[in-house]
């Protein structure tokens, strides 16, 4: 279906369902950036204004925003339910200066919300915010309306299944995350833990969700452990802990912060929160990826992602989708996925799979039939009971990477241990995939010419790939140069001054070049 037709059909469908009138706002999701903490946002493009001939040309360079426009527009007519009257927040104490520090990402989080499933008159369950800490007071009308739209969006990501719920007596709690990017480029991370609330008999689950400018999945998972422990006693016990956390500055990589928290019958506890030393991997846990896929399957997915193809992951558990899709995005370091990235697609947005542009999507298995009828994409089933891992393939995934370098990745991955810790696995994975980019494009800096007038540098792409001796590597690099992730990476290099680059990628490049010099000296 053409983009214009697709957009019109989804617009009609959501209009009929929700009475939407305003479609100007956009909402999208992006993965985490590189080690330097910088994240690029792909240019927005309202595809409803693009002519048919332009769609093909722009599709490879622009991420899809039409779906999000519809979704964001829907929120203009919906209002977020106010937190319940028994909310335990004290009188607001936040000053404007303090809020600015929270927004700058120096502190752990912006707020904590509890999303509950409330039964409507029609008998369906609707996710609604029943607790919020802290309340955002003192906002002007525009800020308040934007915040309400954000909170409404959060409810749909906490329960992407929509109204398909029934009361439960048992529910296995799970933790997952999502990343939201608004039209102005501002970015928020959502960390969510769903569990069954206290009570007797059958009841729907509820979700605790922390919204933060910071990306560190492991750290926030530990925070959820503390929140859940206090919730078992009383909601009143959550507030002092979160208040202490909110007043604490986020630690530097490798550092630890200690938070005091009082619990009845246990006294004052000291909670230690340590930020991983490898900051570019702190939002990632590769264990789920390698539990679901073999080494060979991971390499095939990596190859498709490097070529910026359409990739859909299928799973039952939200935590599996969230962790795998972020892990795949991290394999691309030092490059950043620049296209549509939705770790968990809400049911209302499932038509996003029809987009012709590159994407990384996580889709729950019950919606699988709406995905597998697509072509020209890679559909990866992560379910334990799957018959086939790749439900849909283009067919050339094994030939994308240079054979020798592909074998080197697989050889390095064999060094991982069966029960490796997160840190051990991160090290093995980085040692497997990072050298691939070092050996294929690590010589990029030598082909950025600069003049003495301080003007931006110019990348000499033809000379860059022509110098590569291996025919298969040269063929791969020539294609990789056409991706948006490399294009934006090299644009940033062109804008940088001539001072030495920093970061683990540059360090590995230097080590590799020195190794080659030594090997050359031995031969002579």
CORKA-V814478 format. One record per residue. N is the residue number from 1. RES is the residue in one letter. SS is DSSP state (H for helix, E for strand, C for the rest). Layout:
BEGIN
n-><N & N>
res-><RES & RES>
ss-><SS & SS>
END
This chain:
BEGIN
n-><1 & 2 & 3 & 4 & 5 & 6 & 7 & 8 & 9 & 10 & 11 & 12 & 13 & 14 & 15 & 16 & 17 & 18 & 19 & 20 & 21 & 22 & 23 & 24 & 25 & 26 & 27 & 28 & 29 & 30 & 31 & 32 & 33 & 34 & 35 & 36 & 37 & 38 & 39 & 40 & 41 & 42 & 43 & 44 & 45 & 46 & 47 & 48 & 49 & 50 & 51 & 52 & 53 & 54 & 55 & 56 & 57 & 58 & 59 & 60 & 61 & 62 & 63 & 64 & 65 & 66 & 67 & 68 & 69 & 70 & 71 & 72 & 73 & 74 & 75 & 76 & 77 & 78 & 79 & 80 & 81 & 82 & 83 & 84 & 85 & 86 & 87 & 88 & 89 & 90 & 91 & 92 & 93 & 94 & 95 & 96 & 97 & 98 & 99 & 100 & 101 & 102 & 103 & 104 & 105 & 106 & 107 & 108 & 109 & 110 & 111 & 112 & 113 & 114 & 115 & 116 & 117 & 118 & 119 & 120 & 121 & 122 & 123 & 124 & 125 & 126 & 127 & 128 & 129 & 130 & 131 & 132 & 133 & 134 & 135 & 136 & 137 & 138 & 139 & 140 & 141 & 142 & 143 & 144 & 145 & 146 & 147 & 148 & 149 & 150 & 151 & 152 & 153 & 154 & 155 & 156 & 157 & 158 & 159 & 160 & 161 & 162 & 163 & 164 & 165 & 166 & 167 & 168 & 169 & 170 & 171 & 172 & 173 & 174 & 175 & 176 & 177 & 178 & 179 & 180 & 181 & 182 & 183 & 184 & 185 & 186 & 187 & 188 & 189 & 190 & 191 & 192 & 193 & 194 & 195 & 196 & 197 & 198 & 199 & 200 & 201 & 202 & 203 & 204 & 205 & 206 & 207 & 208 & 209 & 210 & 211 & 212 & 213 & 214 & 215 & 216 & 217 & 218 & 219 & 220 & 221 & 222 & 223 & 224 & 225 & 226 & 227 & 228 & 229 & 230 & 231 & 232 & 233 & 234 & 235 & 236 & 237 & 238 & 239 & 240 & 241 & 242 & 243 & 244 & 245 & 246 & 247 & 248 & 249 & 250 & 251 & 252 & 253 & 254 & 255 & 256 & 257 & 258 & 259 & 260 & 261 & 262 & 263 & 264 & 265 & 266 & 267 & 268 & 269 & 270 & 271 & 272 & 273 & 274 & 275 & 276 & 277 & 278 & 279 & 280 & 281 & 282 & 283 & 284 & 285 & 286 & 287 & 288 & 289 & 290 & 291 & 292 & 293 & 294 & 295 & 296 & 297 & 298 & 299 & 300 & 301 & 302 & 303 & 304 & 305 & 306 & 307 & 308 & 309 & 310 & 311 & 312 & 313 & 314 & 315 & 316 & 317 & 318 & 319 & 320 & 321 & 322 & 323 & 324 & 325 & 326 & 327 & 328 & 329 & 330 & 331 & 332 & 333 & 334 & 335 & 336 & 337 & 338 & 339 & 340 & 341 & 342 & 343 & 344 & 345 & 346 & 347 & 348 & 349 & 350 & 351 & 352 & 353 & 354 & 355 & 356 & 357 & 358 & 359 & 360 & 361 & 362 & 363 & 364 & 365 & 366 & 367 & 368 & 369 & 370 & 371 & 372 & 373 & 374 & 375 & 376 & 377 & 378 & 379 & 380 & 381 & 382 & 383 & 384 & 385 & 386 & 387 & 388 & 389 & 390 & 391 & 392 & 393 & 394 & 395 & 396 & 397 & 398 & 399 & 400 & 401 & 402 & 403 & 404 & 405 & 406 & 407 & 408 & 409 & 410 & 411 & 412 & 413 & 414 & 415 & 416 & 417 & 418 & 419 & 420 & 421 & 422 & 423 & 424 & 425 & 426 & 427 & 428 & 429 & 430 & 431 & 432 & 433 & 434 & 435 & 436 & 437 & 438 & 439 & 440 & 441 & 442 & 443 & 444 & 445 & 446 & 447 & 448 & 449 & 450 & 451 & 452 & 453 & 454 & 455 & 456 & 457 & 458 & 459 & 460 & 461 & 462 & 463 & 464 & 465 & 466 & 467 & 468 & 469 & 470 & 471 & 472 & 473 & 474 & 475 & 476 & 477 & 478 & 479 & 480 & 481 & 482 & 483 & 484 & 485 & 486 & 487 & 488 & 489 & 490 & 491 & 492 & 493 & 494 & 495 & 496 & 497 & 498 & 499 & 500 & 501 & 502 & 503 & 504 & 505 & 506 & 507 & 508 & 509 & 510 & 511 & 512 & 513 & 514 & 515 & 516 & 517 & 518 & 519 & 520 & 521 & 522 & 523 & 524>
res-><X & X & X & X & X & X & X & X & X & X & X & X & X & X & X & X & X & X & X & X & X & X & X & X & X & X & X & X & X & X & X & X & X & X & X & X & X & X & X & X & X & X & X & X & X & X & X & X & X & X & X & X & X & X & X & X & X & X & X & X & X & X & X & X & X & X & X & X & X & X & X & X & X & X & X & X & X & X & X & X & X & X & X & X & X & X & X & X & X & X & X & X & X & X & X & X & X & X & X & X & X & X & X & X & X & X & X & X & X & X & X & X & X & X & X & X & X & X & X & X & X & X & X & X & X & X & X & X & X & X & X & X & X & X & X & X & X & X & X & X & X & X & X & X & X & X & X & X & X & X & X & X & X & X & X & X & X & X & X & X & X & X & X & X & X & X & X & X & X & X & X & X & X & X & X & X & X & X & X & X & X & X & X & X & X & X & X & X & X & X & X & X & X & X & X & X & X & X & X & X & X & X & X & X & X & X & X & X & X & X & X & X & X & X & X & X & X & X & X & X & X & X & X & X & X & X & X & X & X & X & X & X & X & X & X & X & X & X & X & X & X & X & X & X & X & X & X & X & X & X & X & X & X & X & X & X & X & X & X & X & X & X & X & X & X & X & X & X & X & X & X & X & X & X & X & X & X & X & X & X & X & X & X & X & X & X & X & X & X & X & X & X & X & X & X & X & X & X & X & X & X & X & X & X & X & X & X & X & X & X & X & X & X & X & X & X & X & X & X & X & X & X & X & X & X & X & X & X & X & X & X & X & X & X & X & X & X & X & X & X & X & X & X & X & X & X & X & X & X & X & X & X & X & X & X & X & X & X & X & X & X & X & X & X & X & X & X & X & X & X & X & X & X & X & X & X & X & X & X & X & X & X & X & X & X & X & X & X & X & X & X & X & X & X & X & X & X & X & X & X & X & X & X & X & X & X & X & X & X & X & X & X & X & X & X & X & X & X & X & X & X & X & X & X & X & X & X & X & X & X & X & X & X & X & X & X & X & X & X & X & X & X & X & X & X & X & X & X & X & X & X & X & X & X & X & X & X & X & X & X & X & X & X & X & X & X & X & X & X & X & X & X & X & X & X & X & X & X & X & X & X & X & X & X & X & X & X & X & X & X & X & X & X & X & X & X & X & X & X & X & X & X & X & X & X & X & X & X & X & X & X & X & X & X & X & X & X & X & X & X & X & X & X & X>
ss-><C & C & H & H & H & H & H & H & H & H & H & H & H & H & H & H & H & H & C & C & C & C & C & C & C & C & E & E & C & C & C & C & C & C & C & C & C & C & C & C & C & C & C & C & C & C & H & H & H & C & C & H & H & H & H & H & H & H & H & C & C & C & C & C & C & H & H & H & H & H & H & H & H & H & C & C & C & C & C & C & C & C & C & C & C & C & C & C & C & C & C & C & C & C & C & H & H & H & H & H & H & H & H & C & C & C & E & C & C & C & E & E & E & E & E & E & E & E & E & C & C & C & C & C & E & E & E & E & E & E & E & E & E & C & C & C & C & C & C & C & H & H & H & H & H & H & H & H & H & H & H & H & H & H & H & H & H & H & C & C & C & C & C & C & C & C & C & E & C & C & C & C & C & E & E & E & E & E & E & E & E & E & C & C & C & C & E & E & E & E & E & E & E & E & E & E & C & C & C & C & C & C & E & C & E & E & E & E & E & E & E & E & C & C & C & C & H & H & H & H & H & H & H & H & H & H & H & H & H & H & H & C & C & C & C & H & H & H & H & H & H & H & H & H & H & H & C & C & E & C & C & C & C & C & C & E & E & E & E & E & E & E & E & C & C & C & E & E & E & E & E & E & E & E & C & C & C & C & H & H & H & C & C & C & C & C & H & H & H & H & H & H & C & C & H & H & H & H & H & H & H & H & H & H & H & H & C & C & C & E & E & E & E & E & E & C & C & H & H & H & H & H & H & H & H & H & H & H & H & H & C & C & C & C & C & C & C & C & C & E & E & E & C & C & C & C & H & H & H & H & H & H & H & H & C & C & C & C & E & E & E & E & E & E & H & H & H & H & H & H & C & C & C & C & C & C & C & E & E & E & E & C & C & C & C & C & C & C & C & E & E & E & C & C & C & C & H & H & H & C & C & C & H & H & H & H & H & H & H & H & H & H & H & C & C & C & C & C & C & C & C & H & H & H & H & H & H & H & H & H & H & H & H & H & H & H & H & H & H & H & H & C & C & H & H & H & H & E & E & C & C & C & C & C & C & C & C & E & E & C & H & H & H & H & H & H & C & C & C & C & H & H & H & H & H & H & H & H & H & H & C & C & C & H & H & H & H & H & H & H & H & H & H & H & H & C & C & C & C & C & C & C & C & H & H & H & H & H & H & H & H & H & H & H & H & H & H & H & H & H & H & H & H & C>
END
